[in-house]
């Protein structure tokens, strides 16, 4: 009987694993190699920085708009299908010859829909893996690792492909991976999160303001913002940095793979590690690891062994940090607040730092070399450490007053 209950609990999560795998398979080739494709078109570094920042720009408005709609309707799965299908149709524009403005328009429209998908998916999945109000990190990790596997498959395969055939097939890879994303959304069960009884009398939605007034919530968003700002040095400039240092595209792909392998290992085993410390302490540890990682890359990027070790820190700087953030968001924004909480996180932790990091990083790298971007990222990591420390202090203070 217990086994039947376990299987019943797992079954709804399998389609989410498929969506995670296909979505991050798309991201696994798109994000690392978009800068190199743009470079192959003859675009300068500053322009590449602007174009890659469009994904973050859409995260300033698209996730929250879709998040409000998903919280209001509770219909997250139909909205995921709509977003993925429109992104697929729009991506065909990358096949059409055009200048910088055309590429910018296609990317902007496509990102408006793809950037809204993960917040809605994470909100729906958090609902499934939460038991009696408690976020189950083990079950979440077992689903999320499939996203890492999808990323691993395409970052390695695309690196080998582009090394052999050049960057001309980049639009074809975009189309193929988005087809997989659309297909996976149709495997999802139709889930509708019920409206809490306390808010159904007049159809009102729970308010965000009381949650945002809590100091630890504000410090949490600040810490996440600076943490991801540092990570933009990897997301946007890592492939360009390694290319400038003379590494082969296949080697670049292998270094991306190293980070994803340790990410998978963390997601698979995080159920035994995360409960050992408070979530706020994990934020602090992850931010400190980020400062170390960025410093290593800035000071010794020409040394392959140093880069391998730095990429292994991805287990903390991304995987552990991501799960800690998802667990805190589930705690801070339960029920019908989930969609807006996830969307606000995407805006503040990915949209804003993504725009600032890509634009400022492009200008800084153009003026002082790409190594300077990683020194700046190290400084952002230190600020993230300070904010994470404040999260812990604020949480302890609130609990002492209860």
C-alpha positions as semicolon CSV with decimal commas, in nm:
position;residue;x (nm);y (nm);z (nm)
1;X;0,000;0,000;0,000
2;X;0,284;0,238;0,088
3;X;0,450;0,163;-0,246
4;X;0,125;0,239;-0,430
5;X;0,102;0,575;-0,252
6;X;0,464;0,649;-0,345
7;X;0,402;0,564;-0,709
8;X;0,088;0,777;-0,705
9;X;0,285;1,070;-0,569
10;X;0,560;1,030;-0,830
11;X;0,334;0,992;-1,135
12;X;0,228;1,359;-1,164
13;X;0,593;1,466;-1,139
14;X;0,710;1,260;-1,439
15;X;0,568;1,506;-1,699
16;X;0,736;1,791;-1,511
17;X;1,065;1,601;-1,539
18;X;1,005;1,579;-1,915
19;X;0,935;1,953;-1,935
20;X;1,243;2,031;-1,727
21;X;1,457;1,809;-1,952
22;X;1,332;1,961;-2,278
23;X;1,332;2,322;-2,156
24;X;1,687;2,306;-2,024
25;X;1,795;2,111;-2,332
26;X;1,687;2,422;-2,522
27;X;1,869;2,649;-2,275
28;X;2,173;2,418;-2,279
29;X;2,256;2,498;-2,636
30;X;2,091;2,840;-2,671
31;X;2,245;3,038;-2,386
32;X;2,607;2,917;-2,417
33;X;2,620;2,945;-2,796
34;X;2,400;3,247;-2,870
35;X;2,696;3,485;-2,813
36;X;2,913;3,277;-3,045
37;X;2,642;3,273;-3,315
38;X;2,609;3,649;-3,289
39;X;2,987;3,680;-3,309
40;X;2,985;3,463;-3,624
41;X;2,748;3,719;-3,778
42;X;3,018;3,981;-3,735
43;X;2,857;4,171;-3,447
44;X;3,078;4,362;-3,198
45;X;3,101;4,268;-2,829
46;X;2,886;4,558;-2,708
47;X;2,606;4,463;-2,951
48;X;2,631;4,100;-2,842
49;X;2,594;4,215;-2,482
50;X;2,283;4,414;-2,572
51;X;2,122;4,129;-2,765
52;X;2,193;3,867;-2,498
53;X;2,052;4,105;-2,236
54;X;1,712;4,093;-2,407
55;X;1,633;3,766;-2,229
56;X;1,686;3,940;-1,898
57;X;1,495;4,245;-2,019
58;X;1,184;4,034;-2,082
59;X;1,220;3,893;-1,731
60;X;1,147;4,241;-1,599
61;X;0,785;4,223;-1,714
62;X;0,685;3,893;-1,878
63;X;0,711;3,652;-1,581
64;X;0,516;3,877;-1,346
65;X;0,242;3,940;-1,601
66;X;0,202;3,569;-1,672
67;X;0,242;3,495;-1,299
68;X;-0,046;3,724;-1,204
69;X;-0,262;3,559;-1,470
70;X;-0,169;3,208;-1,352
71;X;-0,242;3,297;-0,987
72;X;-0,575;3,451;-1,085
73;X;-0,690;3,156;-1,296
74;X;-0,494;2,869;-1,140
75;X;-0,456;2,740;-1,499
76;X;-0,077;2,720;-1,519
77;X;-0,055;2,427;-1,762
78;X;-0,265;2,579;-2,046
79;X;-0,060;2,897;-2,015
80;X;0,262;2,694;-2,042
81;X;0,133;2,537;-2,364
82;X;0,042;2,876;-2,504
83;X;0,382;3,028;-2,421
84;X;0,584;2,742;-2,566
85;X;0,384;2,728;-2,889
86;X;0,418;3,100;-2,954
87;X;0,792;3,083;-2,880
88;X;0,827;2,803;-3,137
89;X;0,645;3,001;-3,406
90;X;0,845;3,317;-3,336
91;X;1,179;3,132;-3,341
92;X;1,132;3,066;-3,713
93;X;1,224;3,432;-3,759
94;X;1,588;3,344;-3,689
95;X;1,593;3,174;-4,030
96;X;1,499;3,500;-4,201
97;X;1,799;3,709;-4,309
98;X;1,799;4,045;-4,136
99;X;2,009;4,297;-3,953
100;X;2,061;4,361;-3,585
101;X;1,715;4,513;-3,536
102;X;1,544;4,209;-3,686
103;X;1,739;3,970;-3,464
104;X;1,658;4,189;-3,164
105;X;1,285;4,183;-3,244
106;X;1,277;3,803;-3,286
107;X;1,472;3,742;-2,964
108;X;1,261;3,991;-2,770
109;X;0,932;3,828;-2,874
110;X;1,063;3,475;-2,822
111;X;1,209;3,553;-2,478
112;X;0,882;3,720;-2,373
113;X;0,724;3,375;-2,383
114;X;1,011;3,142;-2,285
115;X;1,112;3,354;-1,984
116;X;0,762;3,314;-1,838
117;X;0,762;2,934;-1,856
118;X;0,989;2,833;-1,569
119;X;0,823;3,052;-1,303
120;X;0,484;2,897;-1,384
121;X;0,632;2,547;-1,400
122;X;0,822;2,596;-1,073
123;X;0,505;2,725;-0,905
124;X;0,306;2,423;-1,018
125;X;0,584;2,181;-0,922
126;X;0,633;2,346;-0,580
127;X;0,265;2,280;-0,515
128;X;0,314;1,911;-0,598
129;X;0,630;1,856;-0,392
130;X;0,510;2,045;-0,085
131;X;0,368;1,819;0,183
132;X;0,171;1,976;0,467
133;X;0,326;2,312;0,386
134;X;0,682;2,174;0,386
135;X;0,899;2,189;0,071
136;X;1,036;1,841;-0,012
137;X;1,389;1,912;-0,142
138;X;1,452;1,546;-0,222
139;X;1,152;1,508;-0,454
140;X;1,220;1,848;-0,610
141;X;1,582;1,756;-0,677
142;X;1,488;1,427;-0,843
143;X;1,268;1,619;-1,089
144;X;1,501;1,912;-1,143
145;X;1,803;1,694;-1,221
146;X;1,632;1,596;-1,548
147;X;1,666;1,959;-1,652
148;X;2,037;1,933;-1,584
149;X;2,057;1,614;-1,791
150;X;1,882;1,788;-2,079
151;X;2,121;2,081;-2,051
152;X;2,416;1,841;-2,039
153;X;2,307;1,658;-2,353
154;X;2,268;1,965;-2,572
155;X;2,560;2,172;-2,444
156;X;2,792;1,882;-2,524
157;X;2,627;1,781;-2,853
158;X;2,593;2,140;-2,976
159;X;2,956;2,215;-2,891
160;X;3,073;1,919;-3,097
161;X;2,832;2,005;-3,381
162;X;2,932;2,372;-3,400
163;X;3,300;2,277;-3,382
164;X;3,253;2,051;-3,685
165;X;3,002;2,247;-3,895
166;X;3,020;2,606;-3,772
167;X;2,748;2,826;-3,621
168;X;2,519;2,845;-3,926
169;X;2,286;2,574;-3,789
170;X;2,206;2,768;-3,471
171;X;1,846;2,857;-3,586
172;X;1,781;2,489;-3,665
173;X;1,884;2,384;-3,315
174;X;1,654;2,650;-3,176
175;X;1,356;2,519;-3,369
176;X;1,422;2,153;-3,286
177;X;1,460;2,206;-2,911
178;X;1,148;2,424;-2,891
179;X;0,950;2,150;-3,067
180;X;1,051;1,922;-2,779
181;X;0,942;2,184;-2,526
182;X;0,599;2,219;-2,688
183;X;0,553;1,842;-2,694
184;X;0,642;1,812;-2,325
185;X;0,385;2,074;-2,221
186;X;0,111;1,855;-2,368
187;X;0,219;1,571;-2,138
188;X;0,152;1,780;-1,828
189;X;-0,157;1,702;-1,619
190;X;-0,425;1,971;-1,598
191;X;-0,360;2,109;-1,251
192;X;-0,563;2,386;-1,094
193;X;-0,458;2,513;-0,754
194;X;-0,768;2,576;-0,547
195;X;-0,838;2,919;-0,407
196;X;-0,789;2,931;-0,029
197;X;-1,118;2,938;0,156
198;X;-1,027;3,262;0,333
199;X;-1,022;3,450;0,007
200;X;-1,308;3,296;-0,183
201;X;-1,590;3,497;-0,033
202;X;-1,534;3,796;-0,258
203;X;-1,297;3,639;-0,510
204;X;-1,003;3,831;-0,364
205;X;-0,648;3,714;-0,412
206;X;-0,400;3,704;-0,119
207;X;-0,200;4,028;-0,098
208;X;0,174;4,046;-0,161
209;X;0,240;4,356;0,049
210;X;0,244;4,188;0,395
211;X;0,501;3,935;0,272
212;X;0,721;4,201;0,114
213;X;0,721;4,401;0,437
214;X;0,912;4,122;0,612
215;X;1,284;4,222;0,630
216;X;1,415;3,874;0,555
217;X;1,212;3,862;0,233
218;X;1,360;4,192;0,114
219;X;1,714;4,082;0,206
220;X;1,650;3,749;0,032
221;X;1,564;3,922;-0,296
222;X;1,869;4,151;-0,260
223;X;2,098;3,853;-0,200
224;X;1,955;3,665;-0,498
225;X;1,990;3,974;-0,717
226;X;2,361;4,017;-0,643
227;X;2,422;3,642;-0,664
228;X;2,275;3,613;-1,013
229;X;2,443;3,940;-1,117
230;X;2,772;3,761;-1,049
231;X;2,649;3,454;-1,237
232;X;2,581;3,664;-1,549
233;X;2,958;3,659;-1,604
234;X;2,914;3,285;-1,669
235;X;2,580;3,291;-1,846
236;X;2,673;3,559;-2,100
237;X;3,050;3,588;-2,119
238;X;3,196;3,248;-2,029
239;X;3,203;3,109;-2,383
240;X;3,335;3,439;-2,521
241;X;3,599;3,454;-2,246
242;X;3,723;3,104;-2,320
243;X;3,713;3,167;-2,694
244;X;3,928;3,480;-2,645
245;X;4,174;3,274;-2,437
246;X;4,211;3,034;-2,729
247;X;4,009;2,735;-2,609
248;X;3,843;2,515;-2,872
249;X;3,463;2,507;-2,895
250;X;3,465;2,141;-2,794
251;X;3,669;2,230;-2,483
252;X;3,423;2,507;-2,404
253;X;3,144;2,251;-2,427
254;X;3,330;2,013;-2,195
255;X;3,374;2,287;-1,933
256;X;3,000;2,359;-1,946
257;X;2,944;1,984;-1,906
258;X;3,162;1,973;-1,591
259;X;2,937;2,229;-1,424
260;X;2,624;2,038;-1,518
261;X;2,759;1,701;-1,397
262;X;2,822;1,838;-1,047
263;X;2,483;2,012;-1,064
264;X;2,315;1,677;-1,134
265;X;2,505;1,513;-0,850
266;X;2,388;1,784;-0,612
267;X;2,023;1,765;-0,717
268;X;2,030;1,386;-0,676
269;X;2,178;1,395;-0,325
270;X;2,055;1,730;-0,189
271;X;1,792;1,563;0,029
272;X;2,069;1,453;0,267
273;X;2,264;1,782;0,268
274;X;2,012;2,066;0,275
275;X;1,841;1,973;0,605
276;X;2,174;2,002;0,790
277;X;2,179;2,384;0,782
278;X;1,913;2,656;0,778
279;X;1,829;2,781;0,431
280;X;1,969;3,126;0,510
281;X;2,307;2,968;0,588
282;X;2,302;2,789;0,255
283;X;2,250;3,126;0,086
284;X;2,561;3,255;0,263
285;X;2,772;2,949;0,178
286;X;2,666;2,961;-0,187
287;X;2,748;3,331;-0,215
288;X;3,093;3,273;-0,064
289;X;3,153;2,991;-0,312
290;X;3,050;3,227;-0,593
291;X;3,308;3,485;-0,482
292;X;3,577;3,214;-0,486
293;X;3,466;3,085;-0,826
294;X;3,467;3,428;-0,991
295;X;3,807;3,512;-0,842
296;X;3,958;3,189;-0,975
297;X;3,823;3,254;-1,323
298;X;3,944;3,614;-1,326
299;X;4,295;3,540;-1,197
300;X;4,372;3,208;-1,367
301;X;4,141;3,164;-1,664
302;X;4,432;3,050;-1,881
303;X;4,478;2,742;-1,660
304;X;4,243;2,463;-1,763
305;X;4,267;2,282;-1,427
306;X;4,167;2,599;-1,242
307;X;3,866;2,639;-1,470
308;X;3,762;2,278;-1,406
309;X;3,771;2,334;-1,028
310;X;3,584;2,664;-1,068
311;X;3,316;2,490;-1,274
312;X;3,280;2,222;-1,005
313;X;3,178;2,496;-0,762
314;X;2,863;2,522;-0,976
315;X;2,714;2,257;-0,744
316;X;2,696;2,528;-0,478
317;X;2,675;2,849;-0,679
318;X;2,379;2,728;-0,885
319;X;2,226;2,396;-0,775
320;X;2,231;2,442;-0,396
321;X;2,148;2,812;-0,429
322;X;1,858;2,743;-0,665
323;X;1,696;2,483;-0,440
324;X;1,744;2,699;-0,130
325;X;1,574;2,986;-0,313
326;X;1,286;2,766;-0,430
327;X;1,234;2,637;-0,076
328;X;1,238;2,989;0,069
329;X;0,998;3,112;-0,199
330;X;0,762;2,824;-0,119
331;X;0,780;2,927;0,247
332;X;0,737;3,301;0,188
333;X;0,475;3,274;-0,092
334;X;0,242;2,975;-0,035
335;X;-0,079;2,885;-0,219
336;X;-0,213;3,146;-0,461
337;X;0,092;3,363;-0,391
338;X;0,320;3,110;-0,561
339;X;0,292;3,239;-0,917
340;X;0,357;3,600;-0,821
341;X;0,634;3,503;-0,580
342;X;0,812;3,298;-0,846
343;X;0,759;3,572;-1,103
344;X;0,891;3,843;-0,870
345;X;1,195;3,627;-0,804
346;X;1,252;3,595;-1,178
347;X;1,221;3,972;-1,222
348;X;1,450;4,070;-0,933
349;X;1,694;3,779;-0,941
350;X;1,723;3,725;-1,317
351;X;1,564;4,012;-1,507
352;X;1,725;4,313;-1,340
353;X;2,072;4,164;-1,281
354;X;2,062;4,005;-1,626
355;X;2,009;4,339;-1,800
356;X;2,264;4,523;-1,585
357;X;2,517;4,239;-1,603
358;X;2,498;4,189;-1,978
359;X;2,510;4,560;-2,067
360;X;2,768;4,663;-1,805
361;X;2,968;4,345;-1,864
362;X;2,978;4,405;-2,239
363;X;3,097;4,764;-2,191
364;X;3,348;4,666;-1,921
365;X;3,482;4,371;-2,120
366;X;3,518;4,585;-2,431
367;X;3,709;4,853;-2,239
368;X;3,922;4,648;-2,000
369;X;3,912;4,288;-2,121
370;X;3,680;4,004;-2,027
371;X;3,881;3,911;-1,715
372;X;3,764;4,239;-1,562
373;X;3,404;4,115;-1,585
374;X;3,491;3,834;-1,346
375;X;3,657;4,068;-1,097
376;X;3,337;4,274;-1,098
377;X;3,136;3,953;-1,051
378;X;3,347;3,869;-0,747
379;X;3,255;4,207;-0,595
380;X;2,885;4,136;-0,657
381;X;2,926;3,800;-0,481
382;X;3,062;3,971;-0,170
383;X;2,752;4,193;-0,163
384;X;2,538;3,881;-0,195
385;X;2,718;3,736;0,109
386;X;2,632;4,042;0,316
387;X;2,265;4,028;0,216
388;X;2,245;3,653;0,286
389;X;2,386;3,717;0,634
390;X;2,109;3,973;0,688
391;X;1,848;3,713;0,586
392;X;1,963;3,489;0,869
393;X;1,974;3,774;1,120
394;X;1,626;3,897;1,025
395;X;1,481;3,546;1,046
396;X;1,623;3,491;1,393
397;X;1,494;3,828;1,508
398;X;1,142;3,755;1,377
399;X;1,134;3,416;1,548
400;X;1,250;3,566;1,878
401;X;0,953;3,805;1,868
402;X;0,696;3,532;1,805
